[in-house]
Protein backbone atom coordinates (compact mmCIF):
# COMPACT_ATOMS: atom_id res chain seq x y z
CA UNK A 1 0.00 0.00 0.00
CA UNK A 2 1.04 3.57 -0.59
CA UNK A 3 2.77 5.22 2.36
CA UNK A 4 3.57 1.98 4.18
CA UNK A 5 7.18 1.02 4.78
CA UNK A 6 8.10 -2.30 3.18
CA UNK A 7 9.20 -5.14 5.43
CA UNK A 8 12.97 -5.40 5.80
CA UNK A 9 14.34 -7.51 2.96
CA UNK A 10 10.95 -7.77 1.27
CA UNK A 11 12.27 -6.54 -2.06
CA UNK A 12 14.98 -9.18 -2.37
CA UNK A 13 13.50 -11.94 -0.19
CA UNK A 14 16.36 -11.70 2.31
CA UNK A 15 14.00 -10.91 5.19
CA UNK A 16 12.68 -14.48 5.49
CA UNK A 17 13.25 -15.71 9.01
CA UNK A 18 15.30 -18.81 9.71
CA UNK A 19 12.24 -20.56 11.11
CA UNK A 20 10.29 -20.05 7.88
CA UNK A 21 13.26 -21.35 5.90
CA UNK A 22 13.16 -24.62 7.86
CA UNK A 23 16.31 -23.97 9.88
CA UNK A 24 16.21 -25.04 13.53
CA UNK A 25 16.15 -22.26 16.14
CA UNK A 26 19.42 -21.16 17.70
CA UNK A 27 20.22 -23.26 20.78
CA UNK A 28 21.51 -20.52 23.07
CA UNK A 29 22.15 -22.92 25.98
CA UNK A 30 24.46 -25.04 23.84
CA UNK A 31 26.15 -21.96 22.43
CA UNK A 32 26.73 -20.55 25.92
CA UNK A 33 28.01 -23.95 27.05
CA UNK A 34 30.56 -24.10 24.23
CA UNK A 35 31.70 -20.50 24.79
CA UNK A 36 32.08 -21.13 28.53
CA UNK A 37 33.87 -24.43 27.96
CA UNK A 38 36.27 -22.80 25.50
CA UNK A 39 37.04 -20.01 27.98
CA UNK A 40 37.59 -22.56 30.75
CA UNK A 41 39.80 -24.72 28.54
CA UNK A 42 41.88 -21.68 27.56
CA UNK A 43 42.18 -20.65 31.22
CA UNK A 44 43.29 -24.14 32.32
CA UNK A 45 45.86 -24.33 29.55
CA UNK A 46 47.19 -20.83 30.33
CA UNK A 47 47.34 -21.57 34.08
CA UNK A 48 49.24 -24.80 33.42
CA UNK A 49 51.74 -23.00 31.19
CA UNK A 50 52.12 -20.18 33.75
CA UNK A 51 52.63 -22.72 36.57
CA UNK A 52 55.27 -24.59 34.56
CA UNK A 53 56.98 -21.29 33.75
CA UNK A 54 56.94 -20.19 37.42
CA UNK A 55 58.28 -23.56 38.59
CA UNK A 56 61.11 -23.55 36.08
CA UNK A 57 61.95 -19.94 36.92
CA UNK A 58 62.04 -20.75 40.65
CA UNK A 59 64.44 -23.62 39.99
CA UNK A 60 66.54 -21.51 37.61
CA UNK A 61 65.96 -23.98 34.77
CA UNK A 62 64.68 -23.78 31.22
CA UNK A 63 63.16 -26.45 29.02
CA UNK A 64 65.40 -27.67 26.23
CA UNK A 65 64.08 -26.90 22.74
CA UNK A 66 63.28 -30.57 21.90
CA UNK A 67 61.24 -30.91 25.11
CA UNK A 68 59.34 -27.71 24.28
CA UNK A 69 58.65 -29.01 20.78
CA UNK A 70 57.32 -32.34 22.09
CA UNK A 71 55.19 -30.56 24.74
CA UNK A 72 53.49 -28.30 22.20
CA UNK A 73 53.11 -31.11 19.66
CA UNK A 74 51.39 -33.24 22.32
CA UNK A 75 49.10 -30.34 23.28
CA UNK A 76 48.20 -29.78 19.65
CA UNK A 77 47.23 -33.42 19.24
CA UNK A 78 45.60 -33.92 22.62
CA UNK A 79 44.21 -30.51 23.62
CA UNK A 80 40.93 -32.25 24.53
CA UNK A 81 42.64 -33.16 27.82
CA UNK A 82 41.83 -29.65 29.09
CA UNK A 83 38.27 -29.60 27.70
CA UNK A 84 35.43 -29.73 30.25
CA UNK A 85 32.97 -30.99 27.60
CA UNK A 86 32.12 -34.64 27.01
CA UNK A 87 34.69 -35.81 24.45
CA UNK A 88 33.45 -39.36 23.91
CA UNK A 89 32.87 -40.45 20.33
CA UNK A 90 29.55 -42.05 19.39
CA UNK A 91 29.50 -45.80 18.95
CA UNK A 92 28.80 -46.92 15.40
CA UNK A 93 25.80 -49.23 15.46
CA UNK A 94 24.85 -51.25 12.38
CA UNK A 95 21.21 -50.28 12.95
CA UNK A 96 21.98 -46.56 12.58
CA UNK A 97 21.10 -45.40 9.06
CA UNK A 98 24.02 -42.96 8.94
CA UNK A 99 26.55 -45.75 9.41
CA UNK A 100 24.67 -48.28 7.27
CA UNK A 101 24.75 -46.15 4.10
CA UNK A 102 28.36 -45.10 4.59
CA UNK A 103 30.82 -46.30 1.96
CA UNK A 104 34.35 -47.24 2.91
CA UNK A 105 37.18 -46.26 0.51
MMTF fields as JSON, N, C-alpha, C and O atoms, coordinates in Angstrom:
{
  "mmtfVersion": "1.0.0",
  "mmtfProducer": "UNKNOWN",
  "numBonds": 419,
  "numAtoms": 420,
  "numGroups": 105,
  "numChains": 1,
  "numModels": 1,
  "chainsPerModel": [1],
  "groupsPerChain": [105],
  "chainIdList": ["A"],
  "bondAtomList": [4, 2, 8, 6, 12, 10, 16, 14, 20, 18, 24, 22, 28, 26, 32, 30, 36, 34, 40, 38, 44, 42, 48, 46, 52, 50, 56, 54, 60, 58, 64, 62, 68, 66, 72, 70, 76, 74, 80, 78, 84, 82, 88, 86, 92, 90, 96, 94, 100, 98, 104, 102, 108, 106, 112, 110, 116, 114, 120, 118, 124, 122, 128, 126, 132, 130, 136, 134, 140, 138, 144, 142, 148, 146, 152, 150, 156, 154, 160, 158, 164, 162, 168, 166, 172, 170, 176, 174, 180, 178, 184, 182, 188, 186, 192, 190, 196, 194, 200, 198, 204, 202, 208, 206, 212, 210, 216, 214, 220, 218, 224, 222, 228, 226, 232, 230, 236, 234, 240, 238, 244, 242, 248, 246, 252, 250, 256, 254, 260, 258, 264, 262, 268, 266, 272, 270, 276, 274, 280, 278, 284, 282, 288, 286, 292, 290, 296, 294, 300, 298, 304, 302, 308, 306, 312, 310, 316, 314, 320, 318, 324, 322, 328, 326, 332, 330, 336, 334, 340, 338, 344, 342, 348, 346, 352, 350, 356, 354, 360, 358, 364, 362, 368, 366, 372, 370, 376, 374, 380, 378, 384, 382, 388, 386, 392, 390, 396, 394, 400, 398, 404, 402, 408, 406, 412, 410, 416, 414],
  "bondOrderList": [1, 1, 1, 1, 1, 1, 1, 1, 1, 1, 1, 1, 1, 1, 1, 1, 1, 1, 1, 1, 1, 1, 1, 1, 1, 1, 1, 1, 1, 1, 1, 1, 1, 1, 1, 1, 1, 1, 1, 1, 1, 1, 1, 1, 1, 1, 1, 1, 1, 1, 1, 1, 1, 1, 1, 1, 1, 1, 1, 1, 1, 1, 1, 1, 1, 1, 1, 1, 1, 1, 1, 1, 1, 1, 1, 1, 1, 1, 1, 1, 1, 1, 1, 1, 1, 1, 1, 1, 1, 1, 1, 1, 1, 1, 1, 1, 1, 1, 1, 1, 1, 1, 1, 1],
  "groupList": [{"groupName": "UNK", "atomNameList": ["N", "CA", "C", "O"], "elementList": ["N", "C", "C", "O"], "formalChargeList": [0, 0, 0, 0], "bondAtomList": [1, 0, 2, 1, 3, 2], "bondOrderList": [1, 1, 2], "singleLetterCode": "X", "chemCompType": "L-PEPTIDE LINKING"}],
  "groupTypeList": [0, 0, 0, 0, 0, 0, 0, 0, 0, 0, 0, 0, 0, 0, 0, 0, 0, 0, 0, 0, 0, 0, 0, 0, 0, 0, 0, 0, 0, 0, 0, 0, 0, 0, 0, 0, 0, 0, 0, 0, 0, 0, 0, 0, 0, 0, 0, 0, 0, 0, 0, 0, 0, 0, 0, 0, 0, 0, 0, 0, 0, 0, 0, 0, 0, 0, 0, 0, 0, 0, 0, 0, 0, 0, 0, 0, 0, 0, 0, 0, 0, 0, 0, 0, 0, 0, 0, 0, 0, 0, 0, 0, 0, 0, 0, 0, 0, 0, 0, 0, 0, 0, 0, 0, 0],
  "groupIdList": [1, 2, 3, 4, 5, 6, 7, 8, 9, 10, 11, 12, 13, 14, 15, 16, 17, 18, 19, 20, 21, 22, 23, 24, 25, 26, 27, 28, 29, 30, 31, 32, 33, 34, 35, 36, 37, 38, 39, 40, 41, 42, 43, 44, 45, 46, 47, 48, 49, 50, 51, 52, 53, 54, 55, 56, 57, 58, 59, 60, 61, 62, 63, 64, 65, 66, 67, 68, 69, 70, 71, 72, 73, 74, 75, 76, 77, 78, 79, 80, 81, 82, 83, 84, 85, 86, 87, 88, 89, 90, 91, 92, 93, 94, 95, 96, 97, 98, 99, 100, 101, 102, 103, 104, 105],
  "secStructList": [7, 6, 6, 7, 7, 7, 7, 6, 6, 6, 6, 6, 6, 6, 6, 7, 7, 6, 6, 6, 6, 6, 7, 7, 7, 7, 7, 2, 2, 2, 2, 2, 2, 2, 2, 2, 2, 2, 2, 2, 2, 2, 2, 2, 2, 2, 2, 2, 2, 2, 2, 2, 2, 2, 2, 2, 2, 2, 2, 6, 7, 7, 7, 7, 2, 2, 2, 2, 2, 2, 2, 2, 2, 2, 2, 2, 2, 7, 4, 4, 4, 4, 7, 7, 1, 7, 7, 7, 7, 7, 7, 7, 7, 6, 6, 1, 2, 2, 2, 2, 1, 7, 7, 7, 7],
  "xCoordList": [0.842, 0.0, 0.879, 2.031, 0.303, 1.039, 1.255, 0.337, 2.473, 2.773, 3.238, 3.717, 3.111, 3.565, 5.01, 5.403, 5.788, 7.178, 7.202, 6.494, 8.02, 8.101, 8.821, 9.624, 8.521, 9.198, 10.668, 11.023, 11.538, 12.968, 13.256, 12.834, 13.975, 14.34, 13.222, 13.386, 12.084, 10.954, 11.236, 10.745, 12.007, 12.27, 13.122, 12.901, 14.092, 14.976, 14.749, 15.458, 13.8, 13.495, 14.449, 14.36, 15.364, 16.357, 15.779, 16.443, 14.575, 14.003, 13.309, 12.744, 13.331, 12.681, 13.386, 14.614, 12.63, 13.246, 13.776, 13.374, 14.698, 15.299, 14.253, 14.344, 13.264, 12.236, 11.382, 11.004, 11.078, 10.287, 11.097, 10.524, 12.411, 13.261, 13.493, 14.115, 13.007, 13.157, 14.378, 14.639, 15.138, 16.314, 15.869, 14.902, 16.568, 16.21, 16.535, 17.411, 15.851, 16.145, 17.528, 18.047, 18.106, 19.423, 19.338, 18.521, 20.174, 20.223, 21.191, 22.394, 20.661, 21.509, 22.178, 23.28, 21.523, 22.152, 23.398, 24.429, 23.303, 24.461, 25.558, 26.738, 25.172, 26.145, 26.869, 28.092, 26.118, 26.727, 27.628, 28.685, 27.212, 28.014, 29.352, 30.394, 29.33, 30.562, 31.47, 32.685, 30.901, 31.704, 32.338, 33.522, 31.551, 32.078, 33.136, 34.151, 32.903, 33.874, 35.172, 36.256, 35.069, 36.268, 37.058, 38.285, 36.364, 37.036, 37.701, 38.826, 37.02, 37.587, 38.797, 39.812, 38.692, 39.801, 41.014, 42.141, 40.789, 41.885, 42.521, 43.744, 41.677, 42.184, 43.009, 44.065, 42.538, 43.286, 44.629, 45.644, 44.633, 45.864, 46.844, 48.038, 46.339, 47.193, 47.736, 48.9, 46.902, 47.345, 48.409, 49.367, 48.241, 49.237, 50.573, 51.63, 50.512, 51.742, 52.393, 53.615, 51.583, 52.116, 52.737, 53.796, 52.088, 52.633, 53.949, 54.889, 54.027, 55.269, 56.368, 57.513, 56.018, 56.979, 57.478, 58.677, 56.559, 56.938, 57.818, 58.782, 57.487, 58.28, 59.69, 60.669, 59.787, 61.106, 61.927, 63.137, 61.267, 61.951, 62.459, 63.561, 61.648, 62.043, 63.249, 64.088, 63.331, 64.443, 65.643, 66.702, 65.462, 66.541, 66.819, 67.951, 65.812, 65.96, 65.159, 64.282, 65.482, 64.684, 64.461, 65.239, 63.412, 63.156, 64.012, 64.079, 64.661, 65.403, 64.435, 63.269, 64.918, 64.079, 63.356, 62.167, 64.012, 63.279, 62.114, 61.062, 62.305, 61.236, 60.07, 58.907, 60.384, 59.342, 58.573, 57.346, 59.29, 58.651, 57.697, 56.557, 58.153, 57.319, 56.1, 54.996, 56.297, 55.195, 54.107, 52.929, 54.487, 53.495, 52.891, 51.722, 53.661, 53.107, 52.052, 50.993, 52.348, 51.388, 50.129, 49.023, 50.281, 49.103, 48.277, 47.051, 48.925, 48.196, 47.368, 46.245, 47.933, 47.229, 46.179, 45.11, 46.472, 45.605, 45.102, 45.09, 44.694, 44.214, 42.869, 42.437, 42.199, 40.927, 41.127, 40.151, 42.353, 42.639, 42.14, 41.669, 42.237, 41.829, 40.357, 39.861, 39.659, 38.272, 37.306, 37.362, 36.41, 35.426, 34.211, 33.367, 34.106, 32.968, 33.163, 34.279, 32.085, 32.121, 32.781, 32.261, 33.922, 34.692, 34.506, 35.175, 33.608, 33.453, 32.883, 32.039, 33.351, 32.872, 31.657, 31.571, 30.712, 29.55, 29.953, 30.866, 29.264, 29.497, 28.753, 27.597, 29.412, 28.801, 27.981, 28.533, 26.675, 25.795, 25.344, 25.067, 25.272, 24.846, 23.408, 23.022, 22.607, 21.208, 21.035, 19.953, 22.061, 21.984, 22.098, 23.051, 21.127, 21.103, 22.305, 22.724, 22.856, 24.018, 25.211, 25.947, 25.406, 26.548, 26.268, 27.203, 25.025, 24.672, 24.934, 25.412, 24.622, 24.755, 26.149, 26.42, 27.015, 28.359, 29.218, 29.219, 29.937, 30.818, 32.248, 32.693, 32.944, 34.351, 35.207, 34.864, 36.31, 37.177, 37.949, 38.722],
  "yCoordList": [-1.175, 0.0, 1.227, 1.194, 2.324, 3.574, 4.136, 4.143, 4.61, 5.224, 4.251, 4.681, 2.956, 1.975, 1.595, 1.448, 1.438, 1.017, -0.474, -1.259, -0.861, -2.296, -3.038, -2.458, -4.322, -5.145, -5.227, -5.227, -5.298, -5.399, -6.624, -7.734, -6.413, -7.508, -7.988, -8.998, -7.311, -7.774, -7.691, -8.523, -6.717, -6.538, -7.675, -8.118, -8.152, -9.182, -10.549, -11.502, -10.663, -11.944, -12.304, -13.4, -11.402, -11.701, -11.605, -12.002, -11.095, -10.913, -12.141, -12.084, -13.257, -14.481, -14.959, -15.045, -15.266, -15.707, -17.119, -17.861, -17.479, -18.807, -19.882, -20.987, -19.561, -20.559, -20.852, -22.0, -19.825, -20.054, -20.812, -21.523, -20.677, -21.35, -22.811, -23.55, -23.239, -24.624, -24.859, -25.997, -23.818, -23.969, -24.093, -23.45, -24.915, -25.038, -23.746, -22.997, -23.473, -22.261, -22.356, -23.45, -21.214, -21.157, -21.699, -21.237, -22.667, -23.256, -22.431, -22.694, -21.442, -20.518, -21.195, -20.81, -22.197, -22.92, -23.662, -23.633, -24.325, -25.044, -24.065, -24.311, -22.97, -21.958, -21.391, -21.248, -21.069, -20.554, -21.611, -21.285, -22.866, -23.954, -24.061, -24.201, -23.996, -24.097, -22.891, -23.05, -21.698, -20.503, -20.588, -20.296, -20.985, -21.129, -22.21, -22.037, -23.332, -24.428, -24.023, -24.397, -23.263, -22.797, -21.842, -21.923, -20.939, -20.006, -20.762, -20.441, -21.76, -22.56, -23.359, -23.433, -23.946, -24.716, -23.813, -24.196, -22.634, -21.681, -21.291, -21.223, -21.034, -20.648, -21.762, -21.498, -23.001, -24.138, -24.311, -24.556, -24.186, -24.326, -23.203, -23.449, -21.973, -20.834, -20.955, -20.641, -21.406, -21.567, -22.662, -22.53, -23.727, -24.799, -24.294, -24.572, -23.551, -22.998, -22.001, -21.992, -21.163, -20.181, -20.895, -20.49, -21.948, -22.718, -23.384, -23.371, -23.968, -24.588, -23.54, -23.782, -22.38, -21.285, -20.813, -20.604, -20.644, -20.194, -21.226, -20.867, -22.504, -23.558, -23.605, -23.724, -23.512, -23.547, -22.314, -22.405, -21.174, -19.94, -20.021, -19.564, -20.602, -20.745, -21.677, -21.479, -22.683, -23.62, -23.144, -23.771, -22.019, -21.505, -22.374, -22.422, -23.056, -23.976, -23.465, -22.611, -24.006, -23.783, -25.122, -26.058, -25.21, -26.446, -26.457, -25.454, -27.572, -27.666, -27.579, -27.957, -27.091, -26.904, -28.189, -28.121, -29.353, -30.574, -30.898, -31.362, -30.653, -30.909, -29.948, -30.349, -28.691, -27.706, -28.111, -28.013, -28.564, -29.01, -30.169, -30.152, -31.171, -32.342, -31.932, -32.426, -31.033, -30.563, -29.902, -30.224, -28.988, -28.301, -29.207, -29.046, -30.146, -31.107, -31.981, -32.246, -32.426, -33.241, -32.443, -32.978, -31.172, -30.338, -30.099, -30.019, -29.985, -29.783, -31.014, -30.901, -32.184, -33.422, -33.759, -34.271, -33.478, -33.917, -32.744, -32.843, -31.657, -30.506, -30.791, -30.029, -31.893, -32.25, -32.619, -32.698, -32.845, -33.16, -32.051, -32.328, -30.793, -29.651, -29.286, -28.384, -29.953, -29.601, -30.134, -31.312, -29.263, -29.73, -30.4, -30.944, -30.37, -30.986, -32.491, -32.993, -33.197, -34.638, -34.902, -34.489, -35.588, -35.808, -37.194, -37.537, -37.992, -39.356, -39.359, -38.532, -40.29, -40.455, -41.374, -42.274, -41.157, -42.051, -43.436, -43.585, -44.426, -45.801, -46.02, -45.622, -46.644, -46.922, -48.206, -49.294, -48.068, -49.23, -49.565, -48.665, -50.831, -51.249, -50.84, -50.705, -50.641, -50.282, -48.796, -48.384, -47.989, -46.557, -46.317, -46.77, -45.605, -45.404, -44.613, -44.799, -43.746, -42.961, -43.877, -43.69, -44.856, -45.754, -46.883, -47.45, -47.206, -48.276, -47.865, -48.672, -46.61, -46.146, -45.622, -45.208, -45.633, -45.095, -46.043, -47.253, -45.487, -46.299, -46.144, -45.04, -47.24, -47.242, -47.132, -47.732, -46.385, -46.26, -47.541, -47.607],
  "zCoordList": [0.0, 0.0, 0.0, 0.432, -0.501, -0.589, 0.806, 1.625, 1.081, 2.363, 3.432, 4.481, 3.195, 4.178, 3.888, 2.73, 4.937, 4.781, 4.468, 5.099, 3.49, 3.18, 4.307, 5.038, 4.43, 5.431, 5.084, 3.905, 6.09, 5.803, 4.949, 5.274, 3.858, 2.963, 2.083, 1.4, 2.064, 1.272, -0.215, -0.979, -0.64, -2.063, -2.618, -3.746, -1.841, -2.367, -1.72, -2.045, -0.834, -0.193, 0.926, 1.478, 1.278, 2.309, 3.712, 4.67, 3.862, 5.187, 5.732, 6.825, 5.007, 5.485, 6.736, 6.767, 7.753, 9.005, 8.855, 7.959, 9.757, 9.714, 9.978, 9.442, 10.8, 11.109, 9.879, 9.646, 9.093, 7.884, 6.846, 6.02, 6.869, 5.897, 6.278, 5.515, 7.439, 7.858, 8.715, 9.102, 9.026, 9.878, 11.335, 11.746, 12.114, 13.528, 14.272, 13.841, 15.371, 16.139, 16.782, 17.001, 17.076, 17.704, 19.127, 19.924, 19.443, 20.78, 21.621, 21.637, 22.311, 23.066, 24.265, 24.654, 24.851, 25.976, 25.51, 26.181, 24.364, 23.836, 23.435, 23.685, 22.822, 22.426, 23.646, 23.635, 24.691, 25.923, 26.563, 27.104, 26.5, 27.052, 26.329, 26.969, 25.002, 24.231, 24.463, 24.58, 24.531, 24.788, 26.181, 26.347, 27.17, 28.53, 28.619, 29.292, 27.939, 27.964, 27.275, 27.723, 26.192, 25.502, 26.387, 26.45, 27.069, 27.98, 29.125, 29.507, 29.673, 30.754, 30.265, 30.956, 29.095, 28.537, 28.31, 28.625, 27.772, 27.562, 28.894, 29.01, 29.902, 31.219, 31.859, 32.435, 31.764, 32.316, 31.619, 32.27, 30.311, 29.554, 29.891, 30.063, 29.984, 30.325, 31.753, 32.0, 32.69, 34.078, 34.18, 34.941, 33.424, 33.422, 32.877, 33.443, 31.775, 31.191, 32.151, 32.301, 32.799, 33.752, 34.959, 35.436, 35.451, 36.567, 36.208, 37.003, 35.013, 34.556, 34.427, 34.81, 33.889, 33.754, 35.119, 35.305, 36.076, 37.417, 38.115, 38.79, 37.955, 38.592, 38.008, 38.745, 36.705, 36.076, 36.452, 36.657, 36.539, 36.92, 38.365, 38.67, 39.244, 40.652, 40.796, 41.675, 39.939, 39.994, 39.171, 39.182, 38.453, 37.615, 36.407, 35.925, 35.915, 34.774, 33.58, 33.713, 32.424, 31.216, 30.539, 30.725, 29.765, 29.024, 27.765, 27.054, 27.484, 26.228, 25.036, 25.149, 23.924, 22.739, 22.316, 22.004, 22.289, 21.899, 22.849, 22.408, 24.14, 25.112, 24.864, 24.923, 24.588, 24.283, 23.036, 22.997, 22.021, 20.785, 21.05, 20.586, 21.79, 22.095, 22.934, 22.704, 23.9, 24.737, 23.899, 24.052, 23.02, 22.201, 21.133, 20.782, 20.615, 19.66, 20.345, 19.776, 21.568, 22.317, 22.638, 22.556, 23.002, 23.28, 22.025, 22.098, 20.89, 19.646, 19.292, 18.799, 19.55, 19.235, 20.287, 19.954, 21.536, 22.621, 23.461, 24.688, 22.852, 23.618, 24.289, 25.154, 23.892, 24.528, 25.993, 26.74, 26.417, 27.817, 28.732, 29.835, 28.289, 29.091, 28.899, 29.576, 28.009, 27.703, 28.762, 29.114, 29.277, 30.251, 29.609, 30.321, 28.285, 27.602, 27.469, 27.597, 27.215, 27.014, 25.66, 24.623, 25.668, 24.447, 23.843, 22.869, 24.407, 23.907, 22.495, 22.15, 21.694, 20.33, 20.344, 21.18, 19.421, 19.387, 18.895, 18.083, 19.395, 18.953, 17.638, 17.495, 16.7, 15.398, 15.505, 15.669, 15.413, 15.463, 14.039, 13.246, 13.724, 12.385, 12.101, 10.939, 13.15, 12.949, 12.642, 12.224, 12.837, 12.577, 11.072, 10.438, 10.504, 9.061, 8.548, 7.406, 9.369, 8.937, 8.693, 7.724, 9.556, 9.413, 8.416, 7.852, 8.198, 7.272, 5.829, 5.033, 5.484, 4.101, 3.795, 2.668, 4.762, 4.591, 3.765, 3.99, 2.822, 1.964, 2.463, 2.778, 2.529, 2.909, 1.656, 0.637, 1.691, 0.51, 0.241, -0.714]
}
